[in-house]
Amino acid sequence: MRIAMKVELTEAQREQLEACATGRKISVRVAERAKMILLAAQGKTDKEIGADLGVWRGTVARWRGRYVDEGLPGIEHDETRPGRTPKISARKIKAIVTRTTQQQPDNATHWSTRTMAAVVGVSAASVRRIWQAHGLKPHRMATFKVSNDKHFTEKLEDIVGLYLDPPEQALVFCCDEKSQIQALDRTQPGLPLKRGRCQTMTHDYKRNGVTTLFAAMSTLDGNVIGQCMTKHRHQEWLRFLRQIDRSTPKDKELHLIADNYATHKHPNVKAWLAKHPRFHMHFTPTSASWLNMVERFFRDLSGTQLRRGVFNCVPDLISTIEQFIDKHNRSPKPFIWTAKATDILAKVTRARAKLNKMQSV
């Protein structure tokens, strides 16, 4: 019968092991091994120690022998293991990554794990693991648009300056229209949410008309001035400007941020603005609606009220929108702009350089 190696400890060694066994900054594995040695020093067998700590007795015998031969360093460090030899070579992995990023399959616009597996001769699971390791997601695509506005830099600095350093004794409003909001009614009633089943809604619908929401959001406190109208011509824009004029203190200058929609620059609109000098218009660069923070409010409106809404008529839709704005204004919260104009400009410059490089190829 194999006899376990005897462990004898000095007082200093015992204190070291006890510190390892109870230390908060010691790894769990090292603490467990220290407990094994302390129990072995008490004369317990490997089988008894294994039963006490819930480990295999062979594990106890290994660390007992390591401690006897090497002392405390023997249980603090694990032996390096070569690991299993990979079945897929580094060359093939590189080929899969290259094919994924630089080529297309014959009958599709992008690769799937199965189509790639069929071409390179490995399993779909292996392709999936390789893509995950290299951060590749061929099934996803993000849209973008780089502004070609010749005065992009000036407009960017102007608007970001209003966000980060607004003028004193003035109010800044982000203005825009959310046009063609449809009053959609479903053809059949859906089922409500319940355990194990999501809410259901028919894929088809009935159109009951549209409305356009004109909105101006204050960058100071997030309060929103809103008005629904049937159309979005310059006449409706003028009507909305008059509402802003009535809804704000007369002693405040007003800085309005809007996009380059022709309605905002109509001659009649310019004439009205000339008669109301406290209004100052600031236009975003073309293809840069993301600079207008009211778009964030529109996203909340669509996500929480409109996308799943069921509306029998346009007045029902307008009532829902007005209730949403009223509830928002009871405890408004401003959206905090943090990006600096220089950081945005650097990112746009890199994007333009990349586009120019790809177009020249």
C-alpha positions in Angstrom: 0.0 0.0 0.0 1.3 3.4 -1.0 2.1 5.6 2.1 1.6 9.4 1.8 4.6 11.6 2.2 4.9 13.0 5.8 4.5 16.8 6.1 6.2 18.5 9.0 5.9 22.3 9.5 7.8 24.8 11.4 5.9 27.6 13.2 6.9 30.1 10.4 5.7 27.7 7.7 2.4 27.1 9.5 1.8 30.8 9.7 2.5 31.2 6.0 0.1 28.5 5.1 -2.6 29.8 7.4 -2.2 33.3 5.8 -2.6 31.7 2.3 -5.6 29.7 3.4 -7.5 32.7 4.8 -6.1 35.6 2.8 -8.7 37.7 0.9 -6.2 38.5 -2.0 -5.1 34.9 -2.4 -6.6 32.9 -5.3 -9.1 30.2 -4.4 -6.9 27.4 -5.8 -3.9 28.4 -3.7 -6.0 28.8 -0.6 -7.4 25.3 -1.1 -3.9 23.8 -1.5 -2.7 25.5 1.7 -5.6 23.9 3.5 -4.6 20.5 2.1 -1.0 21.0 3.5 -2.3 22.1 6.9 -4.5 19.1 7.2 -1.7 16.8 6.0 0.5 18.3 8.8 -2.1 17.1 11.3 -1.5 13.5 10.1 -4.6 13.1 8.0 -4.5 10.8 5.0 -5.1 12.0 1.4 -8.5 10.3 1.4 -9.6 12.0 4.6 -8.4 15.4 3.3 -10.2 14.8 0.0 -13.4 14.1 1.9 -13.1 17.2 4.0 -12.4 19.5 1.1 -14.5 17.8 -1.6 -11.6 17.0 -3.9 -10.1 13.8 -5.4 -7.5 12.2 -3.2 -5.1 12.1 -6.1 -5.2 15.9 -6.2 -4.3 16.0 -2.5 -1.4 13.6 -3.1 0.0 15.7 -5.9 0.0 19.0 -4.0 1.4 17.2 -0.9 4.3 16.0 -2.9 4.9 19.4 -4.5 5.0 21.1 -1.1 7.4 18.5 0.3 9.7 19.0 -2.7 9.5 22.7 -3.3 7.9 24.3 -0.3 5.4 27.1 -0.6 6.3 28.1 -4.2 5.4 24.6 -5.3 1.7 25.2 -4.5 1.6 28.8 -5.6 2.3 28.2 -9.3 0.6 25.8 -11.8 2.7 23.9 -14.3 2.3 25.2 -17.8 0.4 22.8 -20.1 0.7 22.7 -23.8 -3.0 22.3 -24.5 -4.7 20.5 -27.3 -3.2 20.9 -30.8 -5.6 23.0 -32.8 -7.4 21.1 -35.6 -7.6 24.2 -37.8 -4.2 25.7 -38.8 -3.4 29.4 -38.5 -3.1 29.6 -42.2 -6.6 28.3 -42.8 -8.0 30.7 -40.1 -6.3 33.6 -41.9 -7.8 32.5 -45.2 -11.3 32.3 -43.7 -10.9 35.9 -42.3 -9.6 37.2 -45.6 -12.4 35.5 -47.6 -15.0 36.9 -45.2 -13.8 40.5 -45.3 -12.6 40.7 -49.0 -14.8 38.4 -51.0 -18.4 37.6 -51.6 -20.1 34.2 -52.2 -21.3 33.5 -55.7 -25.0 33.6 -54.9 -25.3 36.1 -52.0 -24.2 39.5 -50.9 -22.6 38.2 -47.7 -21.3 35.0 -46.1 -23.2 32.8 -43.6 -21.5 30.2 -41.4 -22.9 27.4 -43.6 -21.9 28.9 -47.0 -18.4 29.6 -45.7 -18.1 26.2 -44.1 -19.0 24.5 -47.4 -16.3 26.5 -49.3 -13.4 26.1 -46.9 -14.1 22.6 -45.7 -14.7 23.1 -42.0 -17.8 22.9 -39.8 -20.2 25.8 -39.4 -19.5 25.9 -35.7 -15.8 26.4 -36.4 -16.5 29.3 -38.7 -18.7 30.8 -36.0 -15.9 30.6 -33.4 -13.4 32.1 -35.8 -15.7 35.0 -36.6 -16.4 35.6 -32.9 -12.7 35.6 -32.1 -12.0 38.2 -34.9 -15.1 40.3 -34.2 -16.7 39.6 -37.6 -20.5 39.8 -38.1 -21.2 39.4 -41.8 -25.0 39.3 -41.2 -25.0 42.8 -39.9 -24.8 46.1 -41.7 -24.8 49.7 -40.4 -25.9 52.7 -42.5 -24.1 56.0 -42.7 -24.0 59.3 -44.6 -21.1 61.7 -44.6 -22.1 65.3 -45.2 -20.8 66.9 -48.4 -21.8 70.4 -47.2 -19.2 72.9 -48.3 -19.8 74.9 -45.0 -19.9 71.8 -42.8 -17.2 73.0 -40.4 -18.7 76.5 -39.9 -22.2 75.1 -39.3 -20.9 72.3 -37.0 -19.0 74.8 -34.8 -21.9 77.1 -34.7 -24.4 74.5 -33.5 -22.1 72.7 -31.1 -21.2 76.1 -29.7 -24.9 76.7 -28.9 -25.0 73.3 -27.1 -21.9 73.7 -25.1 -21.8 77.4 -24.5 -25.3 78.9 -25.1 -25.5 82.8 -25.2 -26.7 84.6 -22.1 -30.2 85.9 -21.8 -31.3 83.7 -24.7 -33.1 80.4 -25.3 -31.9 77.7 -27.7 -34.5 75.4 -29.4 -34.0 72.4 -31.6 -36.8 72.4 -34.1 -37.9 70.0 -36.8 -41.0 68.3 -38.3 -41.9 64.6 -37.9 -43.9 64.3 -41.1 -46.3 61.6 -42.4 -47.1 60.1 -39.0 -49.6 57.5 -40.0 -52.7 56.6 -38.0 -52.5 52.8 -38.4 -55.2 50.5 -37.3 -54.6 46.7 -37.3 -56.9 44.4 -39.3 -57.4 42.0 -36.3 -57.0 42.5 -32.6 -53.7 41.2 -31.2 -53.0 39.1 -28.1 -51.7 40.7 -24.9 -48.4 40.0 -23.3 -48.3 36.9 -21.0 -45.8 34.6 -19.5 -44.0 32.6 -22.2 -45.6 34.7 -25.0 -44.8 38.2 -26.3 -47.5 40.6 -27.4 -48.8 39.9 -30.9 -49.9 42.3 -33.7 -51.0 41.6 -37.2 -48.5 42.4 -39.9 -51.1 44.2 -42.1 -52.9 47.4 -41.2 -55.4 50.0 -42.3 -54.3 53.5 -43.0 -56.6 56.1 -41.5 -54.7 59.3 -42.5 -51.5 61.1 -41.5 -50.4 64.1 -39.4 -47.2 66.1 -39.1 -45.7 67.0 -35.7 -43.8 70.3 -35.4 -41.7 70.3 -32.3 -39.2 72.7 -30.7 -37.2 71.3 -27.7 -35.4 73.7 -25.3 -31.8 72.7 -24.8 -32.0 74.4 -21.3 -34.6 72.2 -19.7 -35.8 69.8 -22.3 -39.3 71.3 -22.5 -41.0 70.7 -25.8 -43.4 73.0 -27.7 -45.4 70.8 -30.1 -48.2 71.3 -32.6 -49.8 68.8 -35.0 -50.8 70.0 -38.5 -52.2 68.3 -41.6 -49.3 69.5 -43.9 -45.8 70.7 -43.6 -45.5 73.7 -45.9 -44.1 77.1 -45.2 -47.5 78.2 -44.0 -47.5 75.6 -41.3 -43.9 76.5 -40.4 -44.9 80.1 -40.0 -47.8 79.1 -37.8 -45.5 77.1 -35.6 -43.0 80.0 -35.4 -45.8 82.2 -34.1 -46.6 79.6 -31.5 -43.0 79.6 -30.3 -43.2 83.4 -30.2 -46.3 83.3 -28.0 -44.9 80.5 -25.7 -41.6 82.1 -24.8 -40.7 85.2 -22.8 -40.7 88.4 -24.9 -37.4 89.6 -23.4 -35.4 86.5 -24.5 -33.5 86.1 -27.7 -34.4 82.9 -29.5 -31.9 80.7 -31.3 -33.6 78.0 -33.4 -31.7 75.0 -34.8 -33.3 73.5 -37.9 -32.3 71.5 -41.0 -32.1 72.8 -44.6 -35.6 71.9 -45.6 -36.9 74.4 -48.2 -39.9 75.2 -46.0 -37.5 76.8 -43.4 -36.0 79.1 -46.0 -39.1 80.2 -47.9 -39.2 84.0 -48.8 -42.3 84.5 -46.7 -40.5 82.9 -43.7 -37.5 85.1 -44.2 -39.7 88.2 -44.4 -41.4 87.1 -41.1 -38.1 86.6 -39.4 -36.9 90.0 -40.5 -39.8 91.5 -38.7 -39.0 89.5 -35.5 -35.3 90.1 -34.9 -35.3 88.1 -31.7 -35.4 85.0 -33.8 -32.0 83.7 -35.0 -31.9 80.7 -37.3 -29.0 78.1 -37.3 -29.1 75.5 -40.0 -27.5 72.1 -39.7 -25.2 70.8 -42.5 -26.9 68.8 -45.2 -27.2 65.1 -44.3 -26.4 65.8 -40.7 -29.8 65.6 -39.0 -28.0 63.8 -36.1 -26.8 67.3 -35.0 -30.4 68.2 -34.1 -31.2 67.0 -30.6 -35.0 67.0 -31.2 -34.4 63.8 -33.2 -33.8 62.1 -29.9 -37.2 63.2 -28.7 -38.8 61.9 -31.9 -37.1 58.6 -31.3 -38.6 58.3 -27.9 -42.0 59.2 -29.2 -41.8 56.6 -32.0 -40.5 53.9 -29.7 -42.9 54.3 -26.8 -46.1 55.5 -28.5 -46.3 55.2 -32.2 -44.6 52.0 -33.3 -47.0 49.7 -31.5 -49.9 52.1 -31.4 -53.4 51.4 -32.8 -55.3 54.4 -34.0 -58.8 54.4 -35.5 -58.5 58.0 -36.8 -56.2 61.0 -37.1 -57.7 62.8 -34.0 -57.0 59.7 -31.9 -53.3 59.8 -33.2 -53.0 63.6 -32.4 -54.5 63.1 -29.0 -51.9 60.4 -28.2 -49.0 62.7 -29.4 -50.3 65.6 -27.4 -50.6 63.5 -24.2 -47.1 62.2 -24.7 -45.8 65.8 -25.0 -47.8 67.0 -21.9 -46.5 64.1 -19.8 -42.9 64.8 -21.0 -43.2 68.5 -20.0 -44.4 67.7 -16.5 -40.8 66.5 -15.7 -38.6 67.4 -18.7 -35.0 66.4 -18.8 -32.6 68.0 -21.2 -30.3 65.9 -23.4 -26.7 66.7 -22.5 -24.5 67.2 -25.5 -20.9 66.2 -24.8 -19.1 65.8 -28.1 -16.7 68.6 -29.1 -16.7 70.1 -32.6 -13.1 69.2 -33.0 -13.7 65.5 -32.2 -16.7 65.3 -34.6 -14.7 67.1 -37.4 -11.8 64.7 -37.0 -14.1 61.7 -37.3 -15.8 63.1 -40.4 -12.4 63.9 -41.9 -11.3 60.3 -41.4 -14.5 59.1 -43.0 -14.1 61.3 -46.0 -10.5 60.2 -46.5 -11.6 56.5 -46.3 -14.4 57.1 -48.9 -12.0 58.9 -51.2 -9.5 56.1 -51.0 -12.2 53.4 -51.7 -13.6 55.4 -54.7 -10.1 55.8 -56.2 -9.5 52.0 -56.1 
